[in-house]
Amino acid sequence: MITLLFICLTIPLIILLAYLYKVSKVMRRIKTKGKLNINSWMRMTRAERYAIDEEEKKDSFKRKKMLLNQIRKEYKNLSQSKHK
């Protein structure tokens, strides 16, 4: 009875620790995204490469959107100053 309870508690704990290790491994790779070389990129799984690529796309989109908004504001200010 006690061994069954021990096994039932140990297996989920081992699975949880393995999952946390895998997540931390991926997060370490994401943090060093600027330092990736071709060998480390190819050693990653397809899902890991996809996740890093998606993060880079999101960052790029945010930067482009901010730049476009800044250009629009500057253009608006210039056009308003010319009309005065």
N, C-alpha and C positions, 0 to 999 in steps of 0.2 A: 504494500500500500504506500509506504513512504518512498520507495524507489520509483513507483509510478508517478507520484506527485513531483519528485525531484526531476524526473525525465520531462514531464509536462512543463515544468518551469524553465528547465535548462535549454531545451530546443528553441523556444521563442527568443530567449536571451541571446543565444548564439546567432540566430538569424538577424536579430536587431543589430548586434555588434558588426556583423558582416556587412549589412546595409549601410551603417554609419561609416564604416571604413571605406566602402565604395564611394559614397557621397563625398567624403572628405578628400578622397583621391581626385575626383572630378573637379572639386572646387579648387584644389591646389593647381590643377592644370589651367583652369579658367583664370585664376589670378595671375598666372605667368603667361598669359596669352601673347604678349608682345615678345616673349623670349622663346617662342616655339621655333624649332627648326624642322626640316623635312622628316628627319628620322623620328622625332618624338610625335609629330603629326601623324605619321603612318602607323605608329605603334598604338595609337588610340583606336578605340572601337568606332564604328560608324556613328553610333548614337552620341558619343562624346564629341566627335568632330562636328556633328550637326548642331549640338548644343552651343559649342563655341562659335560656330559660324552664325547662328541665330543671334547670339549676344552682340557680335560685331555688327550685324545688320541693324539691330535696334539702336546701337550707339551711333552708327553712321546716320541713320534716319533722324535721330534726335538732333545731331549737330547740324544737318542740312536744314531741318525745320527751323531751328533757332536762327541760323544765318539768313534764311529767307524772310523770316519775320523782321529781323534787324534791317535788311535791305528795304523792305516795305516801309518801315517807320522812317528811315532816312529819306526815302523818295517822297513820302508824304510831307515831311518837314521841308524839304527843298521846294516842292511844288507850292506849298502854302506861303513860303517866304517870297517866292517870285511874284505871286499874285498880290501881295501887299504893297 
